[in-house]
Amino acid sequence: MKQLIIFNLIWILFASCSGQKKKEIYNPKAIELNNKAVELMKKLNNDSALILFDKAIAVDKTYYLPHSSKSVIYIRKKEFDKALTEMEMAVKKRPDFTEGWNLVGMLNEKLGNIETAMKCYKKSLAIFDERIANPAKKEFLSVNRQNRAYLLILLGQEKEGKEEMRKLKEEMPNFTVIDEFIKLNKQDYFNQIFKDN
């Protein structure tokens, strides 16, 4: 179960935003370095991955994904200040990176910065609402709705978040990953993300 949540965090940060972003052009060498680093990260070869992520950033200073990936590694290492710094760089480089705003909020909350966390969650919610209302993003509607429901739980609106997940499950019975998320409350999310990674 713990690995499922961690996998879904990584999936939320990378997969769900990859098809929704504006067509941005990054240096191909930076993309190549980032992709190699992600492979190392999957094998838990974190120190080598960090080196390649830093190289990718050096090659293309506008590329936000290496910062996001570094943040996940620092969460694994329980270096939450460093994780927050990296996620803040990611959203600075790409302000509509709503999945990143979620994690900036969670890291701020983890570090006791509740007011800042709530602002980040609300910013993320506004971006999700824009995505959901955008007809061009209908292909990603279920992912955006799942992420929005998860965000509602982070905002303390657990009843509304779980209700949205139940509606999604009724509409898409084969969307099995949601079954695990429905069982969790906000504290469970935090325990899964920030403990014993």
Short mmCIF file of the C-alpha atoms (twelve columns), coordinates in Angstrom:
data_MODEL
# 
_entry.id   MODEL 
# 
loop_
_atom_site.group_PDB 
_atom_site.id 
_atom_site.type_symbol 
_atom_site.label_atom_id 
_atom_site.label_alt_id 
_atom_site.label_comp_id 
_atom_site.label_asym_id 
_atom_site.label_seq_id 
_atom_site.Cartn_x 
_atom_site.Cartn_y 
_atom_site.Cartn_z 
_atom_site.pdbx_PDB_model_num 
ATOM 1   C CA . MET A 1   0.000   0.000  0.000   1 
ATOM 2   C CA . LYS A 2   2.779   2.450  0.939   1 
ATOM 3   C CA . GLN A 3   4.570   1.860  -2.352  1 
ATOM 4   C CA . LEU A 4   1.284   2.375  -4.221  1 
ATOM 5   C CA . ILE A 5   0.891   5.836  -2.702  1 
ATOM 6   C CA . ILE A 6   4.533   6.752  -3.390  1 
ATOM 7   C CA . PHE A 7   4.188   5.492  -6.970  1 
ATOM 8   C CA . ASN A 8   1.030   7.538  -7.390  1 
ATOM 9   C CA . LEU A 9   2.710   10.657 -6.014  1 
ATOM 10  C CA . ILE A 10  5.463   10.293 -8.589  1 
ATOM 11  C CA . TRP A 11  2.907   9.478  -11.276 1 
ATOM 12  C CA . ILE A 12  0.827   12.506 -10.350 1 
ATOM 13  C CA . LEU A 13  3.884   14.748 -10.517 1 
ATOM 14  C CA . PHE A 14  5.138   13.491 -13.854 1 
ATOM 15  C CA . ALA A 15  2.590   11.640 -15.929 1 
ATOM 16  C CA . SER A 16  -0.486  13.695 -15.319 1 
ATOM 17  C CA . CYS A 17  1.192   16.953 -16.206 1 
ATOM 18  C CA . SER A 18  3.192   15.686 -19.172 1 
ATOM 19  C CA . GLY A 19  0.292   15.510 -21.583 1 
ATOM 20  C CA . GLN A 20  -1.358  18.691 -20.355 1 
ATOM 21  C CA . LYS A 21  1.485   21.142 -20.588 1 
ATOM 22  C CA . LYS A 22  1.823   23.746 -23.237 1 
ATOM 23  C CA . LYS A 23  4.202   22.779 -25.988 1 
ATOM 24  C CA . GLU A 24  7.438   23.892 -24.444 1 
ATOM 25  C CA . ILE A 25  10.805  23.412 -25.993 1 
ATOM 26  C CA . TYR A 26  13.642  22.345 -23.759 1 
ATOM 27  C CA . ASN A 27  17.210  21.568 -24.661 1 
ATOM 28  C CA . PRO A 28  17.279  17.951 -25.939 1 
ATOM 29  C CA . LYS A 29  20.464  17.251 -23.967 1 
ATOM 30  C CA . ALA A 30  18.713  18.374 -20.760 1 
ATOM 31  C CA . ILE A 31  15.779  16.092 -21.535 1 
ATOM 32  C CA . GLU A 32  18.140  13.188 -22.178 1 
ATOM 33  C CA . LEU A 33  19.987  13.777 -18.893 1 
ATOM 34  C CA . ASN A 34  16.681  14.091 -17.019 1 
ATOM 35  C CA . ASN A 35  15.362  10.838 -18.500 1 
ATOM 36  C CA . LYS A 36  18.554  8.970  -17.545 1 
ATOM 37  C CA . ALA A 37  18.292  10.387 -14.044 1 
ATOM 38  C CA . VAL A 38  14.655  9.256  -13.748 1 
ATOM 39  C CA . GLU A 39  15.742  5.718  -14.653 1 
ATOM 40  C CA . LEU A 40  18.389  5.843  -11.929 1 
ATOM 41  C CA . MET A 41  15.819  7.220  -9.497  1 
ATOM 42  C CA . LYS A 42  13.485  4.295  -10.230 1 
ATOM 43  C CA . LYS A 43  16.346  1.960  -9.268  1 
ATOM 44  C CA . LEU A 44  16.817  3.991  -6.049  1 
ATOM 45  C CA . ASN A 45  20.246  5.113  -7.235  1 
ATOM 46  C CA . ASN A 46  19.453  8.550  -5.854  1 
ATOM 47  C CA . ASP A 47  22.917  10.101 -5.568  1 
ATOM 48  C CA . SER A 48  23.744  9.383  -9.206  1 
ATOM 49  C CA . ALA A 49  20.301  10.624 -10.234 1 
ATOM 50  C CA . LEU A 50  20.855  13.903 -8.371  1 
ATOM 51  C CA . ILE A 51  24.085  14.471 -10.285 1 
ATOM 52  C CA . LEU A 52  22.317  13.995 -13.626 1 
ATOM 53  C CA . PHE A 53  19.378  16.185 -12.587 1 
ATOM 54  C CA . ASP A 54  21.844  18.952 -11.713 1 
ATOM 55  C CA . LYS A 55  23.519  18.531 -15.102 1 
ATOM 56  C CA . ALA A 56  20.133  18.762 -16.832 1 
ATOM 57  C CA . ILE A 57  19.385  21.983 -14.959 1 
ATOM 58  C CA . ALA A 58  22.797  23.388 -15.907 1 
ATOM 59  C CA . VAL A 59  22.134  22.636 -19.582 1 
ATOM 60  C CA . ASP A 60  18.667  24.235 -19.571 1 
ATOM 61  C CA . LYS A 61  17.865  26.653 -16.756 1 
ATOM 62  C CA . THR A 62  14.181  26.817 -17.807 1 
ATOM 63  C CA . TYR A 63  13.571  23.064 -17.446 1 
ATOM 64  C CA . TYR A 64  11.406  22.447 -14.367 1 
ATOM 65  C CA . LEU A 65  11.110  18.633 -14.277 1 
ATOM 66  C CA . PRO A 66  14.585  17.928 -12.817 1 
ATOM 67  C CA . HIS A 67  13.668  20.092 -9.816  1 
ATOM 68  C CA . SER A 68  10.462  18.126 -9.321  1 
ATOM 69  C CA . SER A 69  12.346  14.835 -9.457  1 
ATOM 70  C CA . LYS A 70  15.007  16.062 -7.064  1 
ATOM 71  C CA . SER A 71  12.244  16.969 -4.647  1 
ATOM 72  C CA . VAL A 72  10.962  13.382 -4.628  1 
ATOM 73  C CA . ILE A 73  14.482  12.126 -3.881  1 
ATOM 74  C CA . TYR A 74  14.859  14.587 -1.009  1 
ATOM 75  C CA . ILE A 75  11.516  13.452 0.378   1 
ATOM 76  C CA . ARG A 76  12.834  9.885  0.329   1 
ATOM 77  C CA . LYS A 77  15.918  11.099 2.197   1 
ATOM 78  C CA . LYS A 78  13.744  13.042 4.686   1 
ATOM 79  C CA . GLU A 79  15.471  16.276 3.664   1 
ATOM 80  C CA . PHE A 80  12.231  18.239 3.520   1 
ATOM 81  C CA . ASP A 81  13.798  21.719 3.367   1 
ATOM 82  C CA . LYS A 82  15.746  20.708 0.262   1 
ATOM 83  C CA . ALA A 83  12.638  19.071 -1.205  1 
ATOM 84  C CA . LEU A 84  10.688  22.287 -0.700  1 
ATOM 85  C CA . THR A 85  13.425  24.399 -2.296  1 
ATOM 86  C CA . GLU A 86  13.414  22.177 -5.386  1 
ATOM 87  C CA . MET A 87  9.622   22.169 -5.714  1 
ATOM 88  C CA . GLU A 88  9.547   25.932 -5.326  1 
ATOM 89  C CA . MET A 89  12.039  26.176 -8.192  1 
ATOM 90  C CA . ALA A 90  9.828   23.907 -10.297 1 
ATOM 91  C CA . VAL A 91  6.711   26.045 -9.825  1 
ATOM 92  C CA . LYS A 92  8.711   29.245 -10.284 1 
ATOM 93  C CA . LYS A 93  9.837   27.960 -13.670 1 
ATOM 94  C CA . ARG A 94  6.365   26.668 -14.523 1 
ATOM 95  C CA . PRO A 95  3.669   28.548 -12.551 1 
ATOM 96  C CA . ASP A 96  0.801   26.411 -13.914 1 
ATOM 97  C CA . PHE A 97  2.408   23.197 -12.593 1 
ATOM 98  C CA . THR A 98  -0.510  22.483 -10.296 1 
ATOM 99  C CA . GLU A 99  0.792   19.075 -9.207  1 
ATOM 100 C CA . GLY A 100 3.911   20.890 -8.075  1 
ATOM 101 C CA . TRP A 101 1.854   23.400 -6.097  1 
ATOM 102 C CA . ASN A 102 0.237   20.449 -4.295  1 
ATOM 103 C CA . LEU A 103 3.619   19.209 -3.163  1 
ATOM 104 C CA . VAL A 104 4.844   22.713 -2.267  1 
ATOM 105 C CA . GLY A 105 1.774   22.924 -0.039  1 
ATOM 106 C CA . MET A 106 2.346   19.519 1.536   1 
ATOM 107 C CA . LEU A 107 6.003   20.278 2.215   1 
ATOM 108 C CA . ASN A 108 5.120   23.624 3.759   1 
ATOM 109 C CA . GLU A 109 2.511   21.931 5.931   1 
ATOM 110 C CA . LYS A 110 5.005   19.242 6.917   1 
ATOM 111 C CA . LEU A 111 7.431   21.991 7.966   1 
ATOM 112 C CA . GLY A 112 4.716   23.782 9.981   1 
ATOM 113 C CA . ASN A 113 3.986   26.585 7.500   1 
ATOM 114 C CA . ILE A 114 0.223   26.014 7.503   1 
ATOM 115 C CA . GLU A 115 -0.844  29.402 6.129   1 
ATOM 116 C CA . THR A 116 1.563   29.101 3.186   1 
ATOM 117 C CA . ALA A 117 0.423   25.528 2.601   1 
ATOM 118 C CA . MET A 118 -3.221  26.586 2.372   1 
ATOM 119 C CA . LYS A 119 -2.334  29.313 -0.140  1 
ATOM 120 C CA . CYS A 120 -0.512  26.742 -2.275  1 
ATOM 121 C CA . TYR A 121 -3.446  24.311 -2.113  1 
ATOM 122 C CA . LYS A 122 -5.870  27.073 -3.134  1 
ATOM 123 C CA . LYS A 123 -3.632  28.098 -6.029  1 
ATOM 124 C CA . SER A 124 -3.505  24.485 -7.158  1 
ATOM 125 C CA . LEU A 125 -7.284  24.136 -6.838  1 
ATOM 126 C CA . ALA A 126 -7.812  27.158 -9.087  1 
ATOM 127 C CA . ILE A 127 -5.537  25.638 -11.745 1 
ATOM 128 C CA . PHE A 128 -7.339  22.283 -11.530 1 
ATOM 129 C CA . ASP A 129 -10.683 24.041 -11.905 1 
ATOM 130 C CA . GLU A 130 -9.357  25.759 -15.054 1 
ATOM 131 C CA . ARG A 131 -8.134  22.436 -16.455 1 
ATOM 132 C CA . ILE A 132 -11.421 20.686 -15.734 1 
ATOM 133 C CA . ALA A 133 -13.397 23.491 -17.407 1 
ATOM 134 C CA . ASN A 134 -11.118 23.527 -20.465 1 
ATOM 135 C CA . PRO A 135 -12.627 21.465 -23.324 1 
ATOM 136 C CA . ALA A 136 -9.141  20.931 -24.773 1 
ATOM 137 C CA . LYS A 137 -8.191  18.989 -21.629 1 
ATOM 138 C CA . LYS A 138 -11.150 16.555 -21.622 1 
ATOM 139 C CA . GLU A 139 -8.754  13.712 -22.411 1 
ATOM 140 C CA . PHE A 140 -7.285  14.204 -18.927 1 
ATOM 141 C CA . LEU A 141 -10.554 14.891 -17.139 1 
ATOM 142 C CA . SER A 142 -10.493 11.837 -14.857 1 
ATOM 143 C CA . VAL A 143 -6.888  12.445 -13.757 1 
ATOM 144 C CA . ASN A 144 -7.609  16.119 -13.105 1 
ATOM 145 C CA . ARG A 145 -10.721 15.239 -11.141 1 
ATOM 146 C CA . GLN A 146 -8.826  12.658 -9.069  1 
ATOM 147 C CA . ASN A 147 -6.078  15.167 -8.343  1 
ATOM 148 C CA . ARG A 148 -8.660  17.827 -7.473  1 
ATOM 149 C CA . ALA A 149 -10.419 15.421 -5.087  1 
ATOM 150 C CA . TYR A 150 -7.090  14.626 -3.443  1 
ATOM 151 C CA . LEU A 151 -6.450  18.365 -3.131  1 
ATOM 152 C CA . LEU A 152 -9.828  18.931 -1.456  1 
ATOM 153 C CA . ILE A 153 -8.785  16.425 1.205   1 
ATOM 154 C CA . LEU A 154 -5.524  18.348 1.699   1 
ATOM 155 C CA . LEU A 155 -7.594  21.522 2.148   1 
ATOM 156 C CA . GLY A 156 -9.552  19.808 4.938   1 
ATOM 157 C CA . GLN A 157 -12.633 19.199 2.788   1 
ATOM 158 C CA . GLU A 158 -12.465 15.434 3.150   1 
ATOM 159 C CA . LYS A 159 -16.189 14.807 2.648   1 
ATOM 160 C CA . GLU A 160 -16.219 16.687 -0.667  1 
ATOM 161 C CA . GLY A 161 -12.972 15.068 -1.829  1 
ATOM 162 C CA . LYS A 162 -14.144 11.539 -1.067  1 
ATOM 163 C CA . GLU A 163 -17.507 12.217 -2.726  1 
ATOM 164 C CA . GLU A 164 -15.710 13.305 -5.904  1 
ATOM 165 C CA . MET A 165 -13.631 10.114 -5.812  1 
ATOM 166 C CA . ARG A 166 -16.770 7.994  -5.373  1 
ATOM 167 C CA . LYS A 167 -18.400 9.727  -8.374  1 
ATOM 168 C CA . LEU A 168 -15.299 9.050  -10.439 1 
ATOM 169 C CA . LYS A 169 -15.368 5.399  -9.394  1 
ATOM 170 C CA . GLU A 170 -19.032 5.087  -10.383 1 
ATOM 171 C CA . GLU A 171 -18.340 6.674  -13.757 1 
ATOM 172 C CA . MET A 172 -15.173 4.631  -14.321 1 
ATOM 173 C CA . PRO A 173 -15.411 1.296  -12.486 1 
ATOM 174 C CA . ASN A 174 -12.086 0.117  -13.956 1 
ATOM 175 C CA . PHE A 175 -10.254 3.122  -12.469 1 
ATOM 176 C CA . THR A 176 -9.022  0.878  -9.644  1 
ATOM 177 C CA . VAL A 177 -6.301  3.139  -8.247  1 
ATOM 178 C CA . ILE A 178 -9.001  5.325  -6.785  1 
ATOM 179 C CA . ASP A 179 -10.104 2.477  -4.492  1 
ATOM 180 C CA . GLU A 180 -6.970  2.928  -2.378  1 
ATOM 181 C CA . PHE A 181 -7.257  6.720  -2.272  1 
ATOM 182 C CA . ILE A 182 -10.878 6.584  -1.092  1 
ATOM 183 C CA . LYS A 183 -9.753  4.701  2.032   1 
ATOM 184 C CA . LEU A 184 -7.261  7.365  3.102   1 
ATOM 185 C CA . ASN A 185 -7.694  10.590 5.057   1 
ATOM 186 C CA . LYS A 186 -5.370  13.595 5.045   1 
ATOM 187 C CA . GLN A 187 -3.143  12.238 7.800   1 
ATOM 188 C CA . ASP A 188 -2.859  8.932  5.932   1 
ATOM 189 C CA . TYR A 189 -1.621  10.824 2.849   1 
ATOM 190 C CA . PHE A 190 0.990   12.612 4.905   1 
ATOM 191 C CA . ASN A 191 2.061   9.397  6.624   1 
ATOM 192 C CA . GLN A 192 2.422   7.623  3.292   1 
ATOM 193 C CA . ILE A 193 4.343   10.431 1.608   1 
ATOM 194 C CA . PHE A 194 6.625   11.497 4.427   1 
ATOM 195 C CA . LYS A 195 7.285   8.360  6.492   1 
ATOM 196 C CA . ASP A 196 9.365   5.258  5.774   1 
ATOM 197 C CA . ASN A 197 9.782   5.972  2.069   1 
# 
